[in-house]
Amino acid sequence: MGSAFVQPRIRPRGADVPTEFARLADRRFCVGDLLALPAAYVAWVRDTSAA
């Protein structure tokens, strides 16, 4: 058998990123605000790896 891959349990966490379709579709929406999402993911990976 091949090696097993273990997926860590993902706990929901707030990233303070807008998710409402109407807001995301607004032409005045600042797309840069979404950069908080990958930053939160990187922090999650770092914290999970350190545990």
DAURWO-V312727 format. One record per pair of residues at least 6 apart in sequence whose ideal C-beta (glycine too) atoms are under 6 Angstrom apart, sorted by the first residue. I is the first residue (numbers start at 0). J is the second residue. D is the distance in Angstrom with one decimal. If there is no record, write none. Layout:
# DAURWO-V312727
i;j;d
I;J;D
I;J;D
This chain:
# DAURWO-V312727
i;j;d
7;47;5.5
14;35;5.3
14;36;5.3
14;39;3.8
15;35;5.9
16;33;6.0
16;35;5.0
16;36;4.8
22;28;6.0
